[in-house]
Amino acid sequence: MKKNIAVIRGDGIGPEIVGEALKVLDKTAELFGHSFSYTDVDMGGCAIDKWGDPLPEEMLKKCVESDSVLLGAVGGDKWNNVPGNMRPEKGLLRLRAGMGVYSNNRPAKIWSQLASASPLKKSIVDKGIDFIIVRELIGGVYFGEHKTDEKDGEKVAVDTMSYSESEIERIGRIGFETARKRNKKLCSVEKSNVLDCSRLWKKVMHELAEEYPDVELTDMLVDNCAMQIVKNPAQFDVIVTENMFGDILSDEASMITGSIGMIPSSSLGSTSCGLYEPIHGSAPDIAGMDIANPIGTILSAAMMLRYSFDMPAEADCIENAVSAVLDEGYRTADIMPAEAADYKKVGCSEMGALILSHLERK
Ligand code: NAD
């Protein structure tokens, strides 16, 4: 099968981790007789430096015309003082909106080899952590009006949150459909005791539930959910929530599984062209040091094969190689246990090379 992948290396550790993922994709294509071509796309700080814009229109076009997009990460201190609408992260928001991806799916699954890396007590981890957060991606407060005015001699900032019934319904459906393929438990997370957006959210979710009688729907307030994720994560199967709540909860969920460097994500809309990226940022503190964990990006590439290219055997091949390398005790610094006697510390490129060498077609 031939596929064209738009590749956004981005800033900070982005180029290092994406480089390793592309090697893994190439070897997988070779093993399974596919042909992947890559179109380089500038986005983020590097695009501001080169083009004066975090995502020039022609770059967005390359993404929309591709079969899917693989992204490292964007941003960094260098661009902290550029105007808000020109910040690197604006490129990412515009990319998501331009691709029409409205659902971000983040697995929070503990790898058995990394159970000791979880900051939670062993008694909690032993009950199992395996849930998905389905986050609405292109609505809510991040896409509302932002303004700062002067009032009574001081600055007043306003950010507006809005959700329509149809926006809630389409993400709600992804939540129900995802739960249907898993353990049929969907937890809808909102703040309906305070926000109108959340009251509408809850109403639409319950209307939708009538179409999915096989899925058990529960409601949870976002503050309670933040507590329950650390108290009893085993209770969750699928969580569906709006943009900002999902942003925060999915970072919390990633920490309880061990390392932010391990977690992939997919963003999907109504076509098979998806956006695949690790959940972490550009980690400027470790950029260029060859110590970043490339696994989140490599697993994002595996998700692309599974969800956008319908290549489950190829995705399994990559995930099995990651698992085999972890079994052999290789760890990047972020997942290295304190008692390191049985483990071998490796850098970004060495971790990539190890995964590459464990790829095999079964
Ligand atoms: P971050 O995720 O970049 O880093 C947080 C911490 O995790 C750092 O200590 C970092 O070294 C570590 N870390 C992250 N990824 C790692 C990896 N693969 N391997 C090992 N350690 C890793 O978050 P931040 O520091 O808050 O943000 C840095 C920049 O990234 C900011 O400019 C932010 O806006 C941007 N950002 C971009 C995205 C994106 O591109 N999708 C997402 C979040 C943040």
Residues whose N, C-alpha, C, O or C-beta is under 5 A from the ligand:
A	BS01	NAD	G72 A73 V74 G75 G76 G261 P278 I279 H280 G281 S282 A283 P284 D285 I286 I291 A292 N293 D334
